Amino acid sequence: MKKANLKSMNKQTKSMLITYAMVIAVFIIVEVMVSTGMMSSLMQGLLVPLCIYSIVAIGLNLCVGYLGELSLGHAGFMCVGAFSSAVFSKCMMATGMNETLRFILAILIGTVVAAIFGWLIGIPVLRLRGDYLAIVTLAFGEIIKNVINVMYLGKDSKGFHFSIKDSASLNMEADGQKIIDGAKGIVGTPNQSTFVVGIIIILISLFVCFNLVNSRTGRAIMAIRDNRIAAESVGINITKYKLMAFTISAAIAGAGGVLYAHNLSTLTALPANFGYNMSIMILVFVVLGGMGSFRGSIIAAVLLTMLPEVLRGLADYRMLIYAIVLIIMMLFNWAPKAIEWREKYSIKRMFGKKAKAEEVQ
């Protein structure tokens, strides 16, 4: 029994180390390419978005792949993290606070606020299952986006002013500053998101998710996914563990939203930014990369984000090739023959290791 546990632990550790090594290796290669001028300005502009989508995909994979609940509201959590951090940064710009400290605090605030919203939404929503949960989380994402579009927030010497009518109804003094201007969003957010910060957040997200999944809590979460009734019968608190996983997943999405907000000079809650399509796109990354595989989510996010830009010169054929690649990836990951081949390969490798061990003995 001890040997089996040790082998299982070594396999998990090996998977973690490979994922960490992959992220660090990509970071080193990209930094070398940028410093030597081998990377175009277009590709350099994609580096932060690649990190953003990878972070949010890691968070959603925790919810979909390990908890087994389909969420279509992660664009909403991303939106909450983006706007809460952008409001903080905009307010602190005039105080003379150190820029690095301000950005670190903005990341923490965006992550915590998204986690709070995830916890509040999760309490009633996680009582639902399957399609019903997906519909409710989708509705949450749309509600958040529309609420922000009617919000007006300003600040003057008297403090903060809030309205849902228009900017004139804020009744600020002459020294007042508009922070959120309804559908125009937030203008003048400091551009502090970098590839280095994105890689650091990816590594932190992986560290949190791997440690959660490989812990006793993670085993309880996967037991709920596999058989809810059996898990409940052995005394696992279903609500507690589902809410924990959902909250952490929302927090990671919020961290991605912080990077998104600080990568743009103007932050708006448009359907293209935080709408239904964004949630679906992140879900596509998770499904094609393999549900339950954080490494696969990162690879899928990078490939599928870069592909349309790389193929931009092909004009009308660009999206056709993109669709073909999606189909091929889906067939490779989830076709019965591909799954059978992977299982057969893993069984052969396992028996090969046993035979070698017997020879040594």
C-alpha positions as CSV (number, residue, x, y, z in Angstrom):
1,M,0.0,0.0,0.0
2,K,2.8,2.4,0.9
3,K,4.6,1.6,-2.4
4,A,1.4,2.4,-4.4
5,N,0.9,5.7,-2.6
6,L,4.6,6.6,-3.1
7,K,4.3,5.8,-6.9
8,S,1.1,7.9,-7.1
9,M,2.7,10.8,-5.3
10,N,5.8,10.6,-7.5
11,K,3.6,10.7,-10.6
12,Q,1.8,13.7,-9.4
13,T,5.0,15.4,-8.4
14,K,6.5,14.6,-11.8
15,S,3.4,16.2,-13.5
16,M,3.7,19.3,-11.4
17,L,7.5,19.7,-12.1
18,I,6.9,19.2,-15.9
19,T,4.3,21.9,-15.9
20,Y,6.4,24.3,-13.9
21,A,9.5,23.6,-16.1
22,M,7.4,24.2,-19.2
23,V,6.2,27.6,-18.0
24,I,9.7,28.7,-16.9
25,A,11.3,27.4,-20.2
26,V,8.8,29.3,-22.3
27,F,9.5,32.4,-20.2
28,I,13.3,32.1,-20.7
29,I,12.9,31.5,-24.5
30,V,10.5,34.4,-24.9
31,E,12.8,36.8,-22.9
32,V,15.8,35.8,-25.1
33,M,13.8,36.3,-28.3
34,V,12.6,39.7,-27.1
35,S,16.1,40.9,-26.0
36,T,17.7,39.8,-29.3
37,G,14.9,41.3,-31.4
38,M,13.8,38.0,-32.8
39,M,10.1,38.5,-31.8
40,S,7.8,40.9,-33.7
41,S,6.0,43.7,-32.0
42,L,2.7,41.9,-32.8
43,M,3.8,38.8,-30.9
44,Q,5.1,40.9,-28.0
45,G,1.7,42.5,-27.8
46,L,0.2,39.1,-27.4
47,L,2.3,38.0,-24.5
48,V,0.2,39.5,-21.7
49,P,-3.1,38.3,-23.2
50,L,-1.6,34.8,-23.4
51,C,-0.9,35.0,-19.7
52,I,-4.4,36.3,-19.0
53,Y,-6.2,33.5,-20.8
54,S,-3.9,30.9,-19.3
55,I,-4.6,32.1,-15.8
56,V,-8.4,32.2,-16.3
57,A,-8.3,28.7,-18.0
58,I,-6.4,27.3,-15.0
59,G,-9.2,28.7,-12.7
60,L,-12.0,27.4,-14.8
61,N,-10.3,24.0,-15.1
62,L,-10.4,23.7,-11.3
63,C,-14.2,24.2,-11.5
64,V,-15.0,22.1,-14.6
65,G,-12.3,19.5,-14.5
66,Y,-12.0,18.7,-10.8
67,L,-15.2,19.9,-9.3
68,G,-17.2,18.7,-12.3
69,E,-19.5,21.8,-12.5
70,L,-20.0,23.7,-15.7
71,S,-19.6,27.4,-15.1
72,L,-20.2,30.0,-17.9
73,G,-19.7,33.0,-15.6
74,H,-16.0,33.2,-15.3
75,A,-15.9,36.3,-17.6
76,G,-18.1,37.9,-14.9
77,F,-15.5,37.1,-12.2
78,M,-12.8,38.4,-14.5
79,C,-14.8,41.6,-15.0
80,V,-15.2,42.0,-11.2
81,G,-11.5,41.6,-10.6
82,A,-10.6,44.0,-13.5
83,F,-12.9,46.9,-12.4
84,S,-12.2,46.6,-8.6
85,S,-8.5,46.7,-9.2
86,A,-8.7,49.5,-11.8
87,V,-10.8,51.6,-9.4
88,F,-8.2,51.1,-6.7
89,S,-5.3,52.0,-9.0
90,K,-7.1,55.1,-10.4
91,C,-7.8,56.3,-6.9
92,M,-4.2,55.8,-5.7
93,M,-2.5,57.4,-8.7
94,A,-2.8,60.9,-7.1
95,T,-1.5,59.8,-3.7
96,G,2.1,59.2,-4.7
97,M,2.1,55.6,-3.7
98,N,4.9,53.4,-5.0
99,E,3.9,52.0,-8.3
100,T,5.0,48.5,-7.6
101,L,3.3,48.4,-4.2
102,R,0.1,49.9,-5.8
103,F,0.1,47.2,-8.5
104,I,0.6,44.4,-5.9
105,L,-2.2,45.7,-3.8
106,A,-4.4,46.0,-6.9
107,I,-3.8,42.3,-7.7
108,L,-4.7,41.3,-4.2
109,I,-7.8,43.5,-4.2
110,G,-9.0,42.2,-7.5
111,T,-8.4,38.6,-6.5
112,V,-10.1,39.0,-3.1
113,V,-13.2,40.9,-4.5
114,A,-13.6,38.2,-7.2
115,A,-13.3,35.5,-4.5
116,I,-16.0,37.3,-2.4
117,F,-18.4,37.4,-5.4
118,G,-17.6,33.8,-6.2
119,W,-18.5,32.8,-2.6
120,L,-21.7,34.9,-2.6
121,I,-22.8,33.5,-6.0
122,G,-21.8,30.0,-5.0
123,I,-23.9,29.8,-1.9
124,P,-27.3,29.6,-3.8
125,V,-26.0,28.6,-7.3
126,L,-24.1,25.4,-6.3
127,R,-27.3,23.8,-5.1
128,L,-28.0,23.5,-8.8
129,R,-26.4,21.0,-11.2
130,G,-25.6,20.6,-14.8
131,D,-27.3,22.8,-17.3
132,Y,-29.1,24.8,-14.6
133,L,-25.8,25.8,-13.0
134,A,-24.4,26.8,-16.4
135,I,-27.4,29.0,-17.2
136,V,-27.3,30.8,-13.8
137,T,-23.6,31.5,-13.9
138,L,-24.0,32.8,-17.5
139,A,-26.8,35.1,-16.2
140,F,-24.4,36.3,-13.4
141,G,-21.8,37.2,-16.0
142,E,-24.2,39.2,-18.1
143,I,-25.7,41.0,-15.0
144,I,-22.3,42.1,-13.8
145,K,-21.4,43.5,-17.2
146,N,-24.7,45.4,-17.5
147,V,-24.6,46.7,-13.9
148,I,-21.1,48.2,-14.5
149,N,-22.3,49.8,-17.7
150,V,-24.8,51.9,-15.8
151,M,-22.5,52.8,-12.9
152,Y,-21.0,56.3,-12.4
153,L,-18.4,56.8,-9.8
154,G,-16.5,59.9,-9.0
155,K,-14.2,61.3,-6.3
156,D,-13.6,64.9,-5.0
157,S,-12.5,66.5,-1.8
158,K,-15.7,65.5,-0.1
159,G,-15.2,61.8,-0.9
160,F,-16.9,59.4,-3.3
161,H,-20.0,60.1,-5.3
162,F,-22.1,57.3,-6.9
163,S,-25.0,57.4,-9.4
164,I,-26.8,55.1,-11.9
165,K,-28.3,58.0,-13.9
166,D,-25.5,59.9,-15.5
167,S,-22.2,61.6,-14.8
168,A,-23.9,65.0,-14.2
169,S,-25.9,63.7,-11.3
170,L,-22.7,62.9,-9.4
171,N,-22.7,66.6,-8.3
172,M,-18.9,66.7,-7.7
173,E,-16.9,69.9,-7.0
174,A,-14.6,71.4,-9.5
175,D,-11.7,69.3,-8.4
176,G,-13.7,66.1,-8.9
177,Q,-12.5,63.2,-10.9
178,K,-14.7,60.6,-12.7
179,I,-13.5,57.1,-12.0
180,I,-16.2,55.0,-13.7
181,D,-18.1,56.8,-16.5
182,G,-20.9,54.4,-17.3
183,A,-20.5,52.5,-20.6
184,K,-17.3,54.5,-21.2
185,G,-15.7,52.6,-18.4
186,I,-12.5,53.6,-16.7
187,V,-10.0,55.8,-18.6
188,G,-6.4,56.2,-17.6
189,T,-5.7,52.9,-15.8
190,P,-1.9,52.6,-15.3
191,N,-0.4,50.2,-17.8
192,Q,1.6,47.9,-15.5
193,S,0.8,44.4,-16.7
194,T,3.9,42.7,-18.1
195,F,4.9,39.3,-19.3
196,V,7.0,38.7,-16.1
197,V,4.0,39.5,-13.8
198,G,1.8,37.2,-15.9
199,I,4.2,34.3,-15.6
200,I,4.5,34.9,-11.8
201,I,0.7,34.8,-11.4
202,I,0.5,31.6,-13.6
203,L,3.1,29.9,-11.4
204,I,1.2,31.0,-8.2
205,S,-2.1,29.8,-9.7
206,L,-0.5,26.4,-10.6
207,F,1.0,26.2,-7.1
208,V,-2.4,26.8,-5.4
209,C,-4.3,24.4,-7.7
210,F,-1.8,21.6,-7.6
211,N,-1.5,21.8,-3.8
212,L,-5.3,21.9,-3.5
213,V,-5.9,19.0,-5.9
214,N,-3.2,16.8,-4.3
215,S,-4.5,17.4,-0.7
216,R,-7.2,15.8,1.3
217,T,-9.5,18.6,0.3
218,G,-8.8,17.9,-3.4
219,R,-9.6,14.2,-3.0
220,A,-12.9,15.2,-1.4
221,I,-13.7,17.5,-4.3
222,M,-12.9,14.8,-6.8
223,A,-15.0,12.3,-4.8
224,I,-18.0,14.7,-5.1
225,R,-17.4,15.0,-8.8
226,D,-17.3,11.2,-9.3
227,N,-20.2,10.2,-7.1
228,R,-22.0,12.9,-5.0
229,I,-24.2,10.4,-3.2
230,A,-21.3,8.1,-2.2
231,A,-19.2,11.1,-1.1
232,E,-22.1,12.4,1.1
233,S,-22.6,8.9,2.6
234,V,-19.1,8.8,3.9
235,G,-19.5,12.2,5.7
236,I,-18.0,14.6,3.1
237,N,-19.5,18.1,3.4
238,I,-20.7,18.6,-0.2
239,T,-21.6,22.3,0.1
240,K,-18.3,23.2,1.9
241,Y,-16.0,21.6,-0.6
242,K,-17.9,22.7,-3.7
243,L,-18.0,26.3,-2.4
244,M,-14.3,26.2,-1.6
245,A,-13.3,25.1,-5.1
246,F,-15.7,27.5,-6.8
247,T,-14.4,30.4,-4.7
248,I,-10.7,29.6,-5.5
249,S,-11.6,29.3,-9.2
250,A,-13.3,32.7,-9.1
251,A,-10.4,34.3,-7.3
252,I,-7.9,33.0,-10.0
253,A,-10.2,34.4,-12.7
254,G,-10.2,37.7,-10.8
255,A,-6.4,37.7,-10.9
256,G,-6.5,37.3,-14.7
257,G,-9.0,40.3,-14.8
258,V,-6.5,42.5,-12.9
259,L,-3.8,41.8,-15.6
260,Y,-6.4,42.5,-18.3
261,A,-7.4,45.9,-16.7
262,H,-3.8,47.0,-16.3
263,N,-2.9,46.1,-19.9
264,L,-5.4,48.6,-21.4
265,S,-5.5,52.4,-21.1
266,T,-9.4,52.3,-21.3
267,L,-11.3,49.5,-19.5
268,T,-14.9,49.0,-20.7
269,A,-17.4,46.2,-19.9
270,L,-18.3,45.4,-23.5
271,P,-19.6,42.1,-24.7
272,A,-16.4,41.5,-26.6
273,N,-14.4,41.9,-23.3
274,F,-16.5,40.2,-20.6
275,G,-19.4,38.8,-22.4
276,Y,-20.8,35.3,-23.2
277,N,-18.2,34.8,-25.9
278,M,-15.3,35.3,-23.5
279,S,-16.7,32.6,-21.1
280,I,-17.2,30.2,-24.0
281,M,-13.6,30.9,-25.3
282,I,-12.1,30.1,-21.9
283,L,-14.3,26.9,-21.7
284,V,-12.9,25.9,-25.2
285,F,-9.4,26.2,-23.8
286,V,-10.2,23.9,-20.9
287,V,-12.1,21.3,-22.9
288,L,-9.5,21.1,-25.8
289,G,-6.6,21.1,-23.4
290,G,-8.2,18.3,-21.4
291,M,-10.4,18.7,-18.4
292,G,-8.3,18.1,-15.3
293,S,-5.1,19.0,-17.0
294,F,-3.7,22.4,-16.0
295,R,-0.8,22.0,-18.4
296,G,-3.2,21.2,-21.3
297,S,-5.3,24.3,-20.5
298,I,-2.2,26.5,-20.8
299,I,-1.1,24.9,-24.0
300,A,-4.6,25.2,-25.5
301,A,-4.9,28.9,-24.4
302,V,-1.5,29.8,-26.0
303,L,-2.1,27.9,-29.3
304,L,-5.7,29.0,-29.9
305,T,-4.9,32.6,-29.0
306,M,-1.9,32.8,-31.2
307,L,-3.3,30.9,-34.2
308,P,-5.7,33.6,-35.5
309,E,-2.9,36.2,-35.3
310,V,-0.3,34.0,-37.0
311,L,-2.8,33.2,-39.8
312,R,-3.9,36.8,-40.2
313,G,-2.1,37.0,-43.5
314,L,-4.3,34.3,-45.0
315,A,-7.3,36.7,-44.8
316,D,-10.6,34.8,-45.4
317,Y,-9.0,31.3,-44.8
318,R,-7.8,32.2,-41.4
319,M,-10.9,31.2,-39.4
320,L,-11.4,28.1,-41.6
321,I,-8.0,26.8,-40.6
322,Y,-8.7,27.8,-37.0
323,A,-11.9,25.7,-37.1
324,I,-10.1,22.7,-38.6
325,V,-7.4,22.9,-35.8
326,L,-10.2,22.9,-33.2
327,I,-11.8,19.8,-34.7
328,I,-8.5,18.0,-34.9
329,M,-7.6,18.9,-31.3
330,M,-11.0,17.7,-30.1
331,L,-10.7,14.4,-32.1
332,F,-7.1,13.8,-30.7
333,N,-8.2,14.5,-27.1
334,W,-11.6,12.9,-26.9
335,A,-12.1,10.4,-29.7
336,P,-12.6,6.8,-28.4
337,K,-9.6,5.5,-30.4
338,A,-7.3,8.2,-29.1
339,I,-8.4,7.5,-25.5
340,E,-8.0,3.8,-26.0
341,W,-4.5,4.4,-27.4
342,R,-3.5,6.5,-24.5
343,E,-4.8,4.0,-22.0
344,K,-3.1,1.1,-23.7
345,Y,0.2,3.1,-23.8
346,S,-0.1,3.9,-20.1
347,I,-0.8,0.2,-19.2
348,K,2.2,-1.0,-21.3
349,R,4.4,1.6,-19.5
350,M,3.1,0.5,-16.1
351,F,3.8,-3.2,-16.8
352,G,7.2,-2.3,-18.2
353,K,8.1,-0.6,-15.0
354,K,6.9,-3.6,-13.0
355,A,9.0,-6.0,-15.1
356,K,12.1,-3.9,-14.5
357,A,11.4,-3.8,-10.8
358,E,11.1,-7.6,-10.7
359,E,14.4,-8.0,-12.6
360,V,16.2,-5.8,-10.1
361,Q,14.8,-7.8,-7.2
